Each structure stands twice: as structure tokens, then as C-alpha cells.
Amino acid sequence: MISPELLFWYGLAFKMAMTAIVVVITSVAVERSGAFIGALIAALPTAAGAAYAILAIEHPPSFIAASAIGSLATGAAVSIFSLMYAVLAQRHGVVLSLGVSLLVWFAVAAVLRMVAWTPLSAVALNAVVFAVTIPLSWRYRASGPPKKFLRTPFDIPMRALAAAIVVAVVTTASYRIGSFASGMFALFPIIMCCSIVILHPRVGGKATASMLAHAQIAFIGLAGGFVAVHYLAEPLGSGWALVAGLAVCIAWSGMLLLVRLRTTRRASPAAP
């Protein structure tokens, strides 16, 4: 039998490793493949999935179902965070752009905690927020080619270390709280924050903002994934519910990628 303390440290190490790996993949994808691919990767519930995997071990399915409502409502805060950063990054540096965006996330999250959310009201909240943030983010998608830079031998290890430190701080601060708050902190935009810190000084604020602007539509799949987790956790068990939720997110991102590829092919001139 694993002690609660040892389980916590195992879980923390797992979340730190998952976050570090995804941040490295996301930043490299943006550098090499562009903002769209990076956005699809960043919008997947990787860090949140790691947090939920540990929560599923420590708590019953009813707790996971309730936490999913917290994450679903918090998706609106993540969308607003992304829009705020995209706007600020056009003219400001990483400290101001990310700092103000995080303050907005915490402010929105604080307001969300004052409401007793249901699945229907949380979905309605996301629909209203997406109806605003997606159109407003549209203009920031086109950023042009990112600036070139030389990668040092320590660049990738530093990315992983930065991500691991952030997830350790957030996870420790949010441990042993209620289901709704657990769901909220599970969706804290760790991946995006680390990616911003890494990418903004290297490829520029506009190119980094383009990634977050592209992620807005991908957030719809994230919301759908948490709806699936909420409704499937108790009848199927937490494990299968988390698998189903991840499958919904991947399917949505995969569909967006296919649409993108087909649109690009149609827009390309026919070969002679």
C-alpha cells in the first residue's frame, strides 16, 4: 500500500515530467511547423490529464465528475487569458503580456468560484465566451514567419526545467482542495505559460500570440472532453472516462488539422 505522501510525490513527478515534455514538443513544433500545429498540441489536456490521473487514484468517480465541471467552467477563463495575451503581445514584452493575462485568469477564476455551476450552465458560459474570443482572436492568427534564432545546447533542458518548476509550484499550492477548485487548478494554463516564456523572447510576441489565437477553436474540443468526463466518470469509472475525454479532444484537434490540410491544398495553385 502506497502512503499518501509517497503517492503525492509520485504524482507531482509525473505531472512535472508530462508538462516538461509537452512544453518542449510545443515550442519546437511552433519553431518548425508554425503556430497552428503548436496550438493543437498546447490545447490538448496534457498537464490537466496528468493531474486528473492522480485525482482518479486518490478520489472516487463522483469527485472526478464534479472536478470536470470546474475544469469545464475554467475553460472560459483560459480562452479569455489567451485573448488577453494575444492582444498585449502585439506591442509589449513577455513580462507585461503574460503578467496581465495571468491576473485576468485569476480574476475570472475567482468570479467563477462564486457560482454553483451545472453542466448546462458551464457549457452555456463557454458558448458565450467562445462567441466573443474566437472572432476577436481571428486577426492575430497571421503573424508572418517567426524570427530565426540560434539554439544553445542548454535551450531544451532549460525549457523542461522551467515547465517542471511551474507545475511543481501550482500543484503544491492547489493540493488538498475541493473538487471544483481541483478542476480549476487542473486547467491552469501551465503549458501555455511555459510556452509563452520560452517562445516570446525567441520568435517574437506576434508569432507566439498567433499560437494562442489558433488555440481558441481547439478549446471547443477541450470543453467537449470535460463534458464527456463528467457524464462518464460514475457509470464507466474514472479511468475510462478520462480516456473518453482525451479521445474527444484528440478527435476535435484531428478534425481541425484535416480541415486545415484540405483548405491549404485547395488554396495552393495546381501543379503544371
N, C-alpha and C positions, 0 to 999 in steps of 0.2 A: 504494500500500500504506500503510495507516494504521499508525502506530507504536503500540506497546503503551501508551506513556504518553498519547498523544492519545486512544486508544480508552478508556482508563480515565477520562479527564476527560469524554469524551462520555457514557460510561455513567453516571458519577456525576451529571452534569447531568440526564440522562434520568430517573434514579431519584428525584432531588430534585424534579423537576417533577411526576412522576406521584404521588409521595407528597403533595406540597403540594395538588395538585388534588383528590385523593380525600379528604384531611382536611377541606378546605373544604366539599366536597359532603356528606360525612358529618355534619359539625357542623350545617350548615344544614338537612339532612334531619331530624335529631333535633329541632331547634328548631321546625320547621314541620310535620313529618309524624309525629313520635313516635319512640320508641326502636326499634320493630320494623323500620321501613324503614332507619333508621340502622345497625342491627345487620347487616342483609343486605348493605349496602354495605361496612361495615367488615370483614366476614368474607370478602369476595372477595380473592383473592390479587393485589392490585394492586401493592403495593410488592414483594412476592415475585416477581410476574410480571416486573416491570422488572429485578430482579436476575437472574432466570433468562434473560431475553432477552440480557443481556450475557454471562452464563456460557456461553450457547449459541454465541456468537460466538467466545469465547476457548478453549472446550474441546470435545472430541468428545462424541458422544451417550452413550458409556459413562459419562462424568463426570456428565452430566445425570441419567442413570438412577440413579447412586449418590447424587447430591445429593438426589434426590427421596425416597430412604429417610430421609435426615437430616431433611428437612422433615416427612415423614410422622410420624416419631417425635417431633419437636419440637411437633407439633400438640397432643400431650398436655400439654406444658408451657404452651402458650398457653391451653388450656382451664383449667388449674389457676390460671394468672395471672388469668384473667377472674373465676373464682370467688372468689379471694382479694380482688380489688379490690371485687367486689360486696358481700362481707361487710363489709369495712373501711369502705367509703364510706357505709354507713348511719349511722355515728356520728363519723367522722373526716374531716379535711380532705384536700385533694388531695396534699399533700406526703407525709404518713404513708401514706395509702392506696396511692398509686402507688409510693412508695419501697419499702414492704414487699413489694408484689406483684412488683416487678421483682427484688428479692432472691430471692424464691421462684422466679421464672422462671430466673434464672441458676443457682440451686442445682439445680433439676430438670434443666436442660440439662447441667450438669457431670456429674450422675449418668448421664444418657443416653449421654454420650460414652464411658463405661466399658464399654458393652455393644456387641457386634457385632450390630447389628440386621439382620434379614432382612425382606422384605416381609410375611411371615406374622406374625412376632413384633411388628413395628411396628403392624400392623392390630389384633392382639390387645391391645396396650398401649392403643391408642386406644379400643377397645371397653370395656375395663375402666375407663379414666378417665372416658369419657363416661357410663358407667353410674352413676358417682358424682356427677360435676359437674352433669349435666343435672338430676337430681332436686333436688339441693341448691340449684341456682340458681333453681328454679321460683318460690320465694316472693318473689324480688327483681324479678320482671318487672313487677308492678303498682306503679307509683311515683306515680300521680296526675299531673295536668298540671304541666309544668315551670314554674319561676318565670319571670316576664316580666323582660326587661332591655332597656335601650337600647343599640343597636349604634352604635359610633363609626365615623367614616369610615376609621379605621385598623384596624378589627377584622379584616376579611377578609384584608388584606395581612399582618397580624401572624400569622394562622393559617398562611398559606402559608410565611412566613419561619421560624416555629417548626418546622414539619414538615421544611423543607429542611435546617435546621441539624442536626436529629436524624438524618436519613437520611445526611447527609454524614459525621457522626462515626462512626456504626455501620458504614457501608460502608467507610470508610477503615481502620478498626480490623480489619475482618474480611477485608480483601483479601489475596490470595495465600496461602490456606489450603487444606486438603484438601477433598475432595468432600463428606464427611459434615458437616464444620464449615461449609462453604459453604451447604449446605442448611439447617443450623440457623440461621445468621445471616440467611439469606434470609427466614426466618419469624419473625425478631424482631418483636414486636408494635408496630412503629413507628406504624402508622395508629391503633391503639387508644391508645397512649401519648399521641400528639399530641391525639387527640380528647378524652381524659380531661383533659389540661391545659387545653384550651380550654373544655370543657363544664362541668366540675365547678364552677368558681367562678361560672359564669353560670346554669346551670339547676339546680344542686344535685347533691350526691353521689348521692342516691337515683335521680334521673332518669337520671344517667349510668350508674349501676350497672344500671339496667333495660336499657340498650342492650347491655351486656356479657352480661347474663343471657339476653337473647333470642338473642345470637350463639352460644350453646352448641350449639343444634341445627344452626345453619348451619355449624359447624365440621365436621360429618359430611361435608358436600359438599366441604369443603376437603381432608379426608383422601382422599376418593374421587378428587379431582383429581390428587393426587400419586401415587396408585396407578396412575392412567392414564399419567402422565408416565413413571413408572418402567418400565412394561411396553411402552410405545410408542416410547420415545426411540431405541432401537437399530434396531428394524425399520422405523420410519417416518421417522426423523430427528428432531432436537431441535425444529425449528420446528413440525412437525405435532403432535408430542407435547404441546408447550406449548399449542397451540390446543385440542387434545382435552381437556387437563386443565382449561383455563379453561371450556370448554363444559360439563364435568361440574359444576363449581362453580356456574355460572350456571343450569344446569338445576335443580340442587337448590334454590337460592335461589328460582328462579321457582316451583317446586312449593310451597315453603313459603308464598310470597306468595299463590298461588291458594287454598291451603287456608285461609289466614288470611281472605281475602276471602269465601270461601264460608261460613266459620264465622261471620263478622261479619254476613253477610246473614241467616243463619238465626236468629241471636240477636236481630236487630232486629225490633221489632213490625211487623206487616203494616200497610201504609198503608190508611187508611179508603177 
